[in-house]
Amino acid sequence: MALDKFILAAITTSPKKVPSGVAVFHCDSKEEMDKITTNLEAILDGIAHSLTEDLYVIVKH
């Protein structure tokens, strides 16, 4: 059985909104969050999805 769809990482400026069981990147600002999200999206070969204005997840489809 292969995992086809899963969360690779969460990037946030609000640690209270992060799902458990995933790598979490805490950022001090929206600009830092956007930069880290863009870099991780390329590094992890995933797709970034904005769940709220202060939480992104990188998902493998």
LUMLUMDREN-2810 file (N, C-alpha, C; in Angstrom, 1 decimal):
<atoms>
<atom><aa>M</aa><ch>A</ch><at>N</at><xx>0.8</xx><yy>-1.2</yy><zz>0.0</zz></atom>
<atom><aa>M</aa><ch>A</ch><at>CA</at><xx>0.0</xx><yy>0.0</yy><zz>0.0</zz></atom>
<atom><aa>M</aa><ch>A</ch><at>C</at><xx>0.9</xx><yy>1.2</yy><zz>0.0</zz></atom>
<atom><aa>A</aa><ch>A</ch><at>N</at><xx>0.6</xx><yy>2.2</yy><zz>-0.9</zz></atom>
<atom><aa>A</aa><ch>A</ch><at>CA</at><xx>1.4</xx><yy>3.4</yy><zz>-1.0</zz></atom>
<atom><aa>A</aa><ch>A</ch><at>C</at><xx>0.6</xx><yy>4.6</yy><zz>-0.5</zz></atom>
<atom><aa>L</aa><ch>A</ch><at>N</at><xx>1.2</xx><yy>5.5</yy><zz>0.1</zz></atom>
<atom><aa>L</aa><ch>A</ch><at>CA</at><xx>0.5</xx><yy>6.8</yy><zz>0.5</zz></atom>
<atom><aa>L</aa><ch>A</ch><at>C</at><xx>0.5</xx><yy>7.7</yy><zz>-0.7</zz></atom>
<atom><aa>D</aa><ch>A</ch><at>N</at><xx>-0.7</xx><yy>8.0</yy><zz>-1.2</zz></atom>
<atom><aa>D</aa><ch>A</ch><at>CA</at><xx>-0.8</xx><yy>8.9</yy><zz>-2.4</zz></atom>
<atom><aa>D</aa><ch>A</ch><at>C</at><xx>-1.0</xx><yy>10.3</yy><zz>-2.0</zz></atom>
<atom><aa>K</aa><ch>A</ch><at>N</at><xx>-1.7</xx><yy>10.6</yy><zz>-0.9</zz></atom>
<atom><aa>K</aa><ch>A</ch><at>CA</at><xx>-2.0</xx><yy>11.9</yy><zz>-0.5</zz></atom>
<atom><aa>K</aa><ch>A</ch><at>C</at><xx>-1.8</xx><yy>12.1</yy><zz>1.0</zz></atom>
<atom><aa>F</aa><ch>A</ch><at>N</at><xx>-0.9</xx><yy>13.0</yy><zz>1.4</zz></atom>
<atom><aa>F</aa><ch>A</ch><at>CA</at><xx>-0.6</xx><yy>13.3</yy><zz>2.8</zz></atom>
<atom><aa>F</aa><ch>A</ch><at>C</at><xx>0.0</xx><yy>14.6</yy><zz>3.0</zz></atom>
<atom><aa>I</aa><ch>A</ch><at>N</at><xx>0.0</xx><yy>15.1</yy><zz>4.2</zz></atom>
<atom><aa>I</aa><ch>A</ch><at>CA</at><xx>0.5</xx><yy>16.4</yy><zz>4.5</zz></atom>
<atom><aa>I</aa><ch>A</ch><at>C</at><xx>2.0</xx><yy>16.2</yy><zz>4.8</zz></atom>
<atom><aa>L</aa><ch>A</ch><at>N</at><xx>2.9</xx><yy>17.0</yy><zz>4.2</zz></atom>
<atom><aa>L</aa><ch>A</ch><at>CA</at><xx>4.3</xx><yy>16.9</yy><zz>4.4</zz></atom>
<atom><aa>L</aa><ch>A</ch><at>C</at><xx>4.8</xx><yy>17.9</yy><zz>5.4</zz></atom>
<atom><aa>A</aa><ch>A</ch><at>N</at><xx>4.2</xx><yy>19.1</yy><zz>5.5</zz></atom>
<atom><aa>A</aa><ch>A</ch><at>CA</at><xx>4.6</xx><yy>20.1</yy><zz>6.5</zz></atom>
<atom><aa>A</aa><ch>A</ch><at>C</at><xx>3.5</xx><yy>21.1</yy><zz>6.7</zz></atom>
<atom><aa>A</aa><ch>A</ch><at>N</at><xx>3.6</xx><yy>21.8</yy><zz>7.8</zz></atom>
<atom><aa>A</aa><ch>A</ch><at>CA</at><xx>2.7</xx><yy>23.0</yy><zz>8.1</zz></atom>
<atom><aa>A</aa><ch>A</ch><at>C</at><xx>3.6</xx><yy>24.2</yy><zz>8.4</zz></atom>
<atom><aa>I</aa><ch>A</ch><at>N</at><xx>3.2</xx><yy>25.3</yy><zz>7.9</zz></atom>
<atom><aa>I</aa><ch>A</ch><at>CA</at><xx>3.9</xx><yy>26.6</yy><zz>8.1</zz></atom>
<atom><aa>I</aa><ch>A</ch><at>C</at><xx>2.9</xx><yy>27.6</yy><zz>8.6</zz></atom>
<atom><aa>T</aa><ch>A</ch><at>N</at><xx>3.3</xx><yy>28.2</yy><zz>9.7</zz></atom>
<atom><aa>T</aa><ch>A</ch><at>CA</at><xx>2.3</xx><yy>29.1</yy><zz>10.4</zz></atom>
<atom><aa>T</aa><ch>A</ch><at>C</at><xx>2.9</xx><yy>30.2</yy><zz>11.2</zz></atom>
<atom><aa>T</aa><ch>A</ch><at>N</at><xx>2.1</xx><yy>31.3</yy><zz>11.4</zz></atom>
<atom><aa>T</aa><ch>A</ch><at>CA</at><xx>2.5</xx><yy>32.3</yy><zz>12.3</zz></atom>
<atom><aa>T</aa><ch>A</ch><at>C</at><xx>1.7</xx><yy>32.2</yy><zz>13.6</zz></atom>
<atom><aa>S</aa><ch>A</ch><at>N</at><xx>0.8</xx><yy>31.2</yy><zz>13.7</zz></atom>
<atom><aa>S</aa><ch>A</ch><at>CA</at><xx>0.0</xx><yy>31.0</yy><zz>14.8</zz></atom>
<atom><aa>S</aa><ch>A</ch><at>C</at><xx>0.1</xx><yy>29.5</yy><zz>15.2</zz></atom>
<atom><aa>P</aa><ch>A</ch><at>N</at><xx>1.0</xx><yy>29.2</yy><zz>16.1</zz></atom>
<atom><aa>P</aa><ch>A</ch><at>CA</at><xx>1.3</xx><yy>27.7</yy><zz>16.5</zz></atom>
<atom><aa>P</aa><ch>A</ch><at>C</at><xx>0.0</xx><yy>27.0</yy><zz>17.0</zz></atom>
<atom><aa>K</aa><ch>A</ch><at>N</at><xx>-0.9</xx><yy>27.7</yy><zz>17.5</zz></atom>
<atom><aa>K</aa><ch>A</ch><at>CA</at><xx>-2.1</xx><yy>27.1</yy><zz>18.1</zz></atom>
<atom><aa>K</aa><ch>A</ch><at>C</at><xx>-3.0</xx><yy>26.4</yy><zz>17.0</zz></atom>
<atom><aa>K</aa><ch>A</ch><at>N</at><xx>-2.8</xx><yy>26.7</yy><zz>15.8</zz></atom>
<atom><aa>K</aa><ch>A</ch><at>CA</at><xx>-3.6</xx><yy>26.2</yy><zz>14.7</zz></atom>
<atom><aa>K</aa><ch>A</ch><at>C</at><xx>-3.0</xx><yy>25.1</yy><zz>13.9</zz></atom>
<atom><aa>V</aa><ch>A</ch><at>N</at><xx>-1.9</xx><yy>24.5</yy><zz>14.4</zz></atom>
<atom><aa>V</aa><ch>A</ch><at>CA</at><xx>-1.2</xx><yy>23.5</yy><zz>13.6</zz></atom>
<atom><aa>V</aa><ch>A</ch><at>C</at><xx>-1.7</xx><yy>22.1</yy><zz>13.9</zz></atom>
<atom><aa>P</aa><ch>A</ch><at>N</at><xx>-1.8</xx><yy>21.3</yy><zz>12.9</zz></atom>
<atom><aa>P</aa><ch>A</ch><at>CA</at><xx>-2.2</xx><yy>19.9</yy><zz>13.1</zz></atom>
<atom><aa>P</aa><ch>A</ch><at>C</at><xx>-1.1</xx><yy>19.1</yy><zz>13.7</zz></atom>
<atom><aa>S</aa><ch>A</ch><at>N</at><xx>-1.4</xx><yy>18.1</yy><zz>14.5</zz></atom>
<atom><aa>S</aa><ch>A</ch><at>CA</at><xx>-0.4</xx><yy>17.3</yy><zz>15.1</zz></atom>
<atom><aa>S</aa><ch>A</ch><at>C</at><xx>0.1</xx><yy>16.2</yy><zz>14.1</zz></atom>
<atom><aa>G</aa><ch>A</ch><at>N</at><xx>1.3</xx><yy>15.7</yy><zz>14.4</zz></atom>
<atom><aa>G</aa><ch>A</ch><at>CA</at><xx>1.8</xx><yy>14.6</yy><zz>13.6</zz></atom>
<atom><aa>G</aa><ch>A</ch><at>C</at><xx>2.4</xx><yy>15.1</yy><zz>12.3</zz></atom>
<atom><aa>V</aa><ch>A</ch><at>N</at><xx>2.8</xx><yy>16.3</yy><zz>12.2</zz></atom>
<atom><aa>V</aa><ch>A</ch><at>CA</at><xx>3.4</xx><yy>16.8</yy><zz>10.9</zz></atom>
<atom><aa>V</aa><ch>A</ch><at>C</at><xx>4.5</xx><yy>17.8</yy><zz>11.3</zz></atom>
<atom><aa>A</aa><ch>A</ch><at>N</at><xx>5.5</xx><yy>17.9</yy><zz>10.4</zz></atom>
<atom><aa>A</aa><ch>A</ch><at>CA</at><xx>6.6</xx><yy>18.9</yy><zz>10.6</zz></atom>
<atom><aa>A</aa><ch>A</ch><at>C</at><xx>6.0</xx><yy>20.3</yy><zz>10.6</zz></atom>
<atom><aa>V</aa><ch>A</ch><at>N</at><xx>6.4</xx><yy>21.1</yy><zz>11.6</zz></atom>
<atom><aa>V</aa><ch>A</ch><at>CA</at><xx>5.9</xx><yy>22.4</yy><zz>11.7</zz></atom>
<atom><aa>V</aa><ch>A</ch><at>C</at><xx>7.0</xx><yy>23.5</yy><zz>11.6</zz></atom>
<atom><aa>F</aa><ch>A</ch><at>N</at><xx>6.7</xx><yy>24.5</yy><zz>10.8</zz></atom>
<atom><aa>F</aa><ch>A</ch><at>CA</at><xx>7.7</xx><yy>25.6</yy><zz>10.7</zz></atom>
<atom><aa>F</aa><ch>A</ch><at>C</at><xx>6.9</xx><yy>26.8</yy><zz>11.3</zz></atom>
<atom><aa>H</aa><ch>A</ch><at>N</at><xx>7.4</xx><yy>27.4</yy><zz>12.4</zz></atom>
<atom><aa>H</aa><ch>A</ch><at>CA</at><xx>6.9</xx><yy>28.6</yy><zz>13.0</zz></atom>
<atom><aa>H</aa><ch>A</ch><at>C</at><xx>7.6</xx><yy>29.8</yy><zz>12.4</zz></atom>
<atom><aa>C</aa><ch>A</ch><at>N</at><xx>6.8</xx><yy>30.8</yy><zz>12.0</zz></atom>
<atom><aa>C</aa><ch>A</ch><at>CA</at><xx>7.3</xx><yy>32.0</yy><zz>11.4</zz></atom>
<atom><aa>C</aa><ch>A</ch><at>C</at><xx>6.9</xx><yy>33.2</yy><zz>12.2</zz></atom>
<atom><aa>D</aa><ch>A</ch><at>N</at><xx>7.7</xx><yy>34.3</yy><zz>12.2</zz></atom>
<atom><aa>D</aa><ch>A</ch><at>CA</at><xx>7.4</xx><yy>35.5</yy><zz>12.9</zz></atom>
<atom><aa>D</aa><ch>A</ch><at>C</at><xx>6.6</xx><yy>36.5</yy><zz>12.1</zz></atom>
<atom><aa>S</aa><ch>A</ch><at>N</at><xx>6.5</xx><yy>36.3</yy><zz>10.8</zz></atom>
<atom><aa>S</aa><ch>A</ch><at>CA</at><xx>5.7</xx><yy>37.3</yy><zz>10.0</zz></atom>
<atom><aa>S</aa><ch>A</ch><at>C</at><xx>5.1</xx><yy>36.6</yy><zz>8.8</zz></atom>
<atom><aa>K</aa><ch>A</ch><at>N</at><xx>4.2</xx><yy>37.2</yy><zz>8.2</zz></atom>
<atom><aa>K</aa><ch>A</ch><at>CA</at><xx>3.5</xx><yy>36.7</yy><zz>7.0</zz></atom>
<atom><aa>K</aa><ch>A</ch><at>C</at><xx>4.6</xx><yy>36.6</yy><zz>5.8</zz></atom>
<atom><aa>E</aa><ch>A</ch><at>N</at><xx>5.5</xx><yy>37.6</yy><zz>5.7</zz></atom>
<atom><aa>E</aa><ch>A</ch><at>CA</at><xx>6.5</xx><yy>37.5</yy><zz>4.7</zz></atom>
<atom><aa>E</aa><ch>A</ch><at>C</at><xx>7.4</xx><yy>36.3</yy><zz>4.8</zz></atom>
<atom><aa>E</aa><ch>A</ch><at>N</at><xx>7.8</xx><yy>36.1</yy><zz>6.1</zz></atom>
<atom><aa>E</aa><ch>A</ch><at>CA</at><xx>8.7</xx><yy>34.9</yy><zz>6.3</zz></atom>
<atom><aa>E</aa><ch>A</ch><at>C</at><xx>7.9</xx><yy>33.6</yy><zz>6.0</zz></atom>
<atom><aa>M</aa><ch>A</ch><at>N</at><xx>6.7</xx><yy>33.6</yy><zz>6.4</zz></atom>
<atom><aa>M</aa><ch>A</ch><at>CA</at><xx>5.8</xx><yy>32.4</yy><zz>6.1</zz></atom>
<atom><aa>M</aa><ch>A</ch><at>C</at><xx>5.7</xx><yy>32.1</yy><zz>4.6</zz></atom>
<atom><aa>D</aa><ch>A</ch><at>N</at><xx>5.5</xx><yy>33.2</yy><zz>3.8</zz></atom>
<atom><aa>D</aa><ch>A</ch><at>CA</at><xx>5.4</xx><yy>33.0</yy><zz>2.4</zz></atom>
<atom><aa>D</aa><ch>A</ch><at>C</at><xx>6.7</xx><yy>32.5</yy><zz>1.8</zz></atom>
<atom><aa>K</aa><ch>A</ch><at>N</at><xx>7.8</xx><yy>33.0</yy><zz>2.2</zz></atom>
<atom><aa>K</aa><ch>A</ch><at>CA</at><xx>9.1</xx><yy>32.6</yy><zz>1.7</zz></atom>
<atom><aa>K</aa><ch>A</ch><at>C</at><xx>9.4</xx><yy>31.2</yy><zz>2.0</zz></atom>
<atom><aa>I</aa><ch>A</ch><at>N</at><xx>9.2</xx><yy>30.8</yy><zz>3.3</zz></atom>
<atom><aa>I</aa><ch>A</ch><at>CA</at><xx>9.4</xx><yy>29.4</yy><zz>3.7</zz></atom>
<atom><aa>I</aa><ch>A</ch><at>C</at><xx>8.5</xx><yy>28.4</yy><zz>3.0</zz></atom>
<atom><aa>T</aa><ch>A</ch><at>N</at><xx>7.2</xx><yy>28.8</yy><zz>2.8</zz></atom>
<atom><aa>T</aa><ch>A</ch><at>CA</at><xx>6.3</xx><yy>28.0</yy><zz>2.1</zz></atom>
<atom><aa>T</aa><ch>A</ch><at>C</at><xx>6.7</xx><yy>27.8</yy><zz>0.6</zz></atom>
<atom><aa>T</aa><ch>A</ch><at>N</at><xx>7.1</xx><yy>28.8</yy><zz>0.0</zz></atom>
<atom><aa>T</aa><ch>A</ch><at>CA</at><xx>7.6</xx><yy>28.7</yy><zz>-1.4</zz></atom>
<atom><aa>T</aa><ch>A</ch><at>C</at><xx>8.8</xx><yy>27.8</yy><zz>-1.5</zz></atom>
<atom><aa>N</aa><ch>A</ch><at>N</at><xx>9.7</xx><yy>27.9</yy><zz>-0.6</zz></atom>
<atom><aa>N</aa><ch>A</ch><at>CA</at><xx>10.9</xx><yy>27.1</yy><zz>-0.7</zz></atom>
<atom><aa>N</aa><ch>A</ch><at>C</at><xx>10.6</xx><yy>25.6</yy><zz>-0.4</zz></atom>
<atom><aa>L</aa><ch>A</ch><at>N</at><xx>9.8</xx><yy>25.4</yy><zz>0.7</zz></atom>
<atom><aa>L</aa><ch>A</ch><at>CA</at><xx>9.4</xx><yy>24.0</yy><zz>1.0</zz></atom>
<atom><aa>L</aa><ch>A</ch><at>C</at><xx>8.6</xx><yy>23.3</yy><zz>-0.1</zz></atom>
<atom><aa>E</aa><ch>A</ch><at>N</at><xx>7.8</xx><yy>24.1</yy><zz>-0.7</zz></atom>
<atom><aa>E</aa><ch>A</ch><at>CA</at><xx>7.0</xx><yy>23.5</yy><zz>-1.8</zz></atom>
<atom><aa>E</aa><ch>A</ch><at>C</at><xx>7.9</xx><yy>22.9</yy><zz>-2.9</zz></atom>
<atom><aa>A</aa><ch>A</ch><at>N</at><xx>9.0</xx><yy>23.7</yy><zz>-3.2</zz></atom>
<atom><aa>A</aa><ch>A</ch><at>CA</at><xx>9.9</xx><yy>23.2</yy><zz>-4.2</zz></atom>
<atom><aa>A</aa><ch>A</ch><at>C</at><xx>10.8</xx><yy>22.1</yy><zz>-3.7</zz></atom>
<atom><aa>I</aa><ch>A</ch><at>N</at><xx>11.3</xx><yy>22.2</yy><zz>-2.5</zz></atom>
<atom><aa>I</aa><ch>A</ch><at>CA</at><xx>12.2</xx><yy>21.2</yy><zz>-1.9</zz></atom>
<atom><aa>I</aa><ch>A</ch><at>C</at><xx>11.4</xx><yy>19.8</yy><zz>-1.7</zz></atom>
<atom><aa>L</aa><ch>A</ch><at>N</at><xx>10.2</xx><yy>19.9</yy><zz>-1.2</zz></atom>
<atom><aa>L</aa><ch>A</ch><at>CA</at><xx>9.5</xx><yy>18.7</yy><zz>-0.9</zz></atom>
<atom><aa>L</aa><ch>A</ch><at>C</at><xx>8.7</xx><yy>18.1</yy><zz>-2.1</zz></atom>
<atom><aa>D</aa><ch>A</ch><at>N</at><xx>8.7</xx><yy>18.8</yy><zz>-3.2</zz></atom>
<atom><aa>D</aa><ch>A</ch><at>CA</at><xx>7.9</xx><yy>18.5</yy><zz>-4.4</zz></atom>
<atom><aa>D</aa><ch>A</ch><at>C</at><xx>6.5</xx><yy>18.2</yy><zz>-4.1</zz></atom>
<atom><aa>G</aa><ch>A</ch><at>N</at><xx>5.9</xx><yy>19.2</yy><zz>-3.4</zz></atom>
<atom><aa>G</aa><ch>A</ch><at>CA</at><xx>4.5</xx><yy>19.2</yy><zz>-3.0</zz></atom>
<atom><aa>G</aa><ch>A</ch><at>C</at><xx>3.8</xx><yy>20.4</yy><zz>-3.4</zz></atom>
<atom><aa>I</aa><ch>A</ch><at>N</at><xx>2.5</xx><yy>20.5</yy><zz>-3.0</zz></atom>
<atom><aa>I</aa><ch>A</ch><at>CA</at><xx>1.7</xx><yy>21.7</yy><zz>-3.4</zz></atom>
<atom><aa>I</aa><ch>A</ch><at>C</at><xx>1.3</xx><yy>22.4</yy><zz>-2.1</zz></atom>
<atom><aa>A</aa><ch>A</ch><at>N</at><xx>1.5</xx><yy>23.7</yy><zz>-2.1</zz></atom>
<atom><aa>A</aa><ch>A</ch><at>CA</at><xx>1.1</xx><yy>24.5</yy><zz>-0.9</zz></atom>
<atom><aa>A</aa><ch>A</ch><at>C</at><xx>-0.4</xx><yy>24.9</yy><zz>-1.0</zz></atom>
<atom><aa>H</aa><ch>A</ch><at>N</at><xx>-1.0</xx><yy>24.8</yy><zz>0.1</zz></atom>
<atom><aa>H</aa><ch>A</ch><at>CA</at><xx>-2.4</xx><yy>25.2</yy><zz>0.2</zz></atom>
<atom><aa>H</aa><ch>A</ch><at>C</at><xx>-2.6</xx><yy>26.1</yy><zz>1.4</zz></atom>
<atom><aa>S</aa><ch>A</ch><at>N</at><xx>-3.2</xx><yy>27.2</yy><zz>1.2</zz></atom>
<atom><aa>S</aa><ch>A</ch><at>CA</at><xx>-3.5</xx><yy>28.1</yy><zz>2.3</zz></atom>
<atom><aa>S</aa><ch>A</ch><at>C</at><xx>-4.8</xx><yy>27.8</yy><zz>3.0</zz></atom>
<atom><aa>L</aa><ch>A</ch><at>N</at><xx>-4.7</xx><yy>27.4</yy><zz>4.2</zz></atom>
<atom><aa>L</aa><ch>A</ch><at>CA</at><xx>-6.0</xx><yy>27.0</yy><zz>5.0</zz></atom>
<atom><aa>L</aa><ch>A</ch><at>C</at><xx>-6.6</xx><yy>28.2</yy><zz>5.6</zz></atom>
<atom><aa>T</aa><ch>A</ch><at>N</at><xx>-5.8</xx><yy>29.1</yy><zz>6.1</zz></atom>
<atom><aa>T</aa><ch>A</ch><at>CA</at><xx>-6.2</xx><yy>30.4</yy><zz>6.7</zz></atom>
<atom><aa>T</aa><ch>A</ch><at>C</at><xx>-5.1</xx><yy>31.4</yy><zz>6.3</zz></atom>
<atom><aa>E</aa><ch>A</ch><at>N</at><xx>-5.2</xx><yy>32.6</yy><zz>6.7</zz></atom>
<atom><aa>E</aa><ch>A</ch><at>CA</at><xx>-4.2</xx><yy>33.6</yy><zz>6.4</zz></atom>
<atom><aa>E</aa><ch>A</ch><at>C</at><xx>-2.9</xx><yy>33.4</yy><zz>7.2</zz></atom>
<atom><aa>D</aa><ch>A</ch><at>N</at><xx>-3.0</xx><yy>32.6</yy><zz>8.2</zz></atom>
<atom><aa>D</aa><ch>A</ch><at>CA</at><xx>-1.8</xx><yy>32.3</yy><zz>9.0</zz></atom>
<atom><aa>D</aa><ch>A</ch><at>C</at><xx>-1.4</xx><yy>30.8</yy><zz>9.1</zz></atom>
<atom><aa>L</aa><ch>A</ch><at>N</at><xx>-1.9</xx><yy>30.0</yy><zz>8.1</zz></atom>
<atom><aa>L</aa><ch>A</ch><at>CA</at><xx>-1.6</xx><yy>28.6</yy><zz>8.1</zz></atom>
<atom><aa>L</aa><ch>A</ch><at>C</at><xx>-1.5</xx><yy>28.1</yy><zz>6.7</zz></atom>
<atom><aa>Y</aa><ch>A</ch><at>N</at><xx>-0.4</xx><yy>27.5</yy><zz>6.3</zz></atom>
<atom><aa>Y</aa><ch>A</ch><at>CA</at><xx>-0.2</xx><yy>26.8</yy><zz>5.0</zz></atom>
<atom><aa>Y</aa><ch>A</ch><at>C</at><xx>0.1</xx><yy>25.4</yy><zz>5.3</zz></atom>
<atom><aa>V</aa><ch>A</ch><at>N</at><xx>-0.3</xx><yy>24.5</yy><zz>4.4</zz></atom>
<atom><aa>V</aa><ch>A</ch><at>CA</at><xx>0.2</xx><yy>23.1</yy><zz>4.5</zz></atom>
<atom><aa>V</aa><ch>A</ch><at>C</at><xx>0.7</xx><yy>22.7</yy><zz>3.1</zz></atom>
<atom><aa>I</aa><ch>A</ch><at>N</at><xx>1.8</xx><yy>21.9</yy><zz>3.2</zz></atom>
<atom><aa>I</aa><ch>A</ch><at>CA</at><xx>2.4</xx><yy>21.4</yy><zz>1.9</zz></atom>
<atom><aa>I</aa><ch>A</ch><at>C</at><xx>1.9</xx><yy>19.9</yy><zz>1.8</zz></atom>
<atom><aa>V</aa><ch>A</ch><at>N</at><xx>1.2</xx><yy>19.6</yy><zz>0.7</zz></atom>
<atom><aa>V</aa><ch>A</ch><at>CA</at><xx>0.5</xx><yy>18.4</yy><zz>0.5</zz></atom>
<atom><aa>V</aa><ch>A</ch><at>C</at><xx>1.2</xx><yy>17.6</yy><zz>-0.7</zz></atom>
<atom><aa>K</aa><ch>A</ch><at>N</at><xx>1.3</xx><yy>16.3</yy><zz>-0.5</zz></atom>
<atom><aa>K</aa><ch>A</ch><at>CA</at><xx>1.8</xx><yy>15.5</yy><zz>-1.7</zz></atom>
<atom><aa>K</aa><ch>A</ch><at>C</at><xx>0.5</xx><yy>14.9</yy><zz>-2.2</zz></atom>
<atom><aa>H</aa><ch>A</ch><at>N</at><xx>0.3</xx><yy>15.1</yy><zz>-3.5</zz></atom>
<atom><aa>H</aa><ch>A</ch><at>CA</at><xx>-0.9</xx><yy>14.6</yy><zz>-4.2</zz></atom>
<atom><aa>H</aa><ch>A</ch><at>C</at><xx>-0.6</xx><yy>13.3</yy><zz>-5.0</zz></atom>
</atoms>
